């Protein structure tokens, strides 16, 4: 899998398959994405190769955990998130993939913050807060 930011200054490749894919409805992901949610997938750090420079914003989640949000400093596209509470794992913003046709989110989390107009497939597992 390959992907990049809007301006192309940062690109990445992922080897192997994602560990999981999901949709986050938390308010901070809504604000960062400028949309109703953030679609992401998790990979081991050693599956990721990045070309270009990322800027990092240290965010604090509703639970008080740190979320490191990595984005292109040139165009502002969010690309990755890492959490010190989950070492060795990187969450990639799925909208930055060159080809999203094989991605199928397996879970929706932080659904208690979901926008009222968002329709979530009732056949996909849902969590009101943090996974795990």
N, C-alpha and C positions, 0 to 999 in steps of 0.2 A: 504494500500500500504506500502511496505517496500523497503529499499534500503541500500546501503553501499558504502564506498570508495573501491578502488582497493585492499588494503591490509586488509580490514575488521576491522581496528582499530576504525572507526566511522561508526555507523549504525543509521538508523532512521525508524520511522513509521509515517504514515500519517493517520489520521482518517477522514472520510467523503470524499467528492468529491472535486477536484480542482475547483477554481474559474474561471480559464482559463488556456489554454495551448497555447504556441506559439514558434516561431523560431526567435531568434535574430541574425541578420547578421552584427551587429556593429563590428568595427575593434578590440575593446577590448575583446569582446566575442570570436572572431576568435583567438586572441592571447592567451587568457586564455585556450580555449579548444584545441588549436593546430589543429583546423579544420576550416571548412568553416562557421560554425555557432554554436549556442548553442540552444538546445531544452530545454525548461523549462516549468514549470507549477506553478501557483500561488495558495497559500493557506493562510488561516489566521494563525497567529502565534500559536494560541491555538490548531490547528489541528496537530501540529508537536511535536514529542518526539524524542530527540537526545540522543544517548548513545556514549560516547567518547568525545575527545577534538578536537575542531576545531581551526584553526589558521585563522586570518582575515587579509586581505589586503584591505586597503582603496584606492579605485580607483576613478578617476574622468572621467565622461562620456564626450562625445563630446559637450554636452550642458552645461557642468560645474557642473552637479549634482554629488553628492557623491554616489558611488556604493560600498557597503561593500561585498567583495567576500570572502566567507568562504570555507576553504579547509582542508583536512587532512594534518597535519604537518609531518606525517610519509611518506606517499606515494605521496602527492601532488594533489590528486584527488579533483577537484572542486565539491562541493556538493550543496551549497546554495548561494544566493545573497539576500541582503536586501538593501533598499534605505530609507534614512531618510525622503525623500519626500513622501514615502508611508508607514507610520507607521502601524504596525499591520499585514503586509503582508510579506511573505517569498516566494522567487522564488527558486524552487528546480530544480536542473539539472537532466533532465529526463533520461539521460544515466546512472545514478546511481541507478535507480529503478531495483529491482529484476525481475519484470515482466512489460514490456512496452506495452503489447498487447492491452490494453484498451485505450492507449493514442492516441489522434488524434489532432495534432496542429490546432488551429482555426484561427491563424493569423501569418503573417510574418511581422516583423518590422525591421527598419534600412535597408531596401532593397537597399537604395542608396549605401550601402557599400557591397552588396552581391558580391561574386565571380562571374565572368562572366560565368563560366562553370556550376554554380548551376542552375538547372531547378526548378522553383517554379510553382506549380499547379496554373493556372490562375483562378481557381474556389475558391481559398482560399484568403481571404482579405489580402491586402498588404499595408504597410505604409512605406514611405521613411525614416521616423525618429521615434521619440518616440511615443509610443501609448498614446492616450488621449490627 
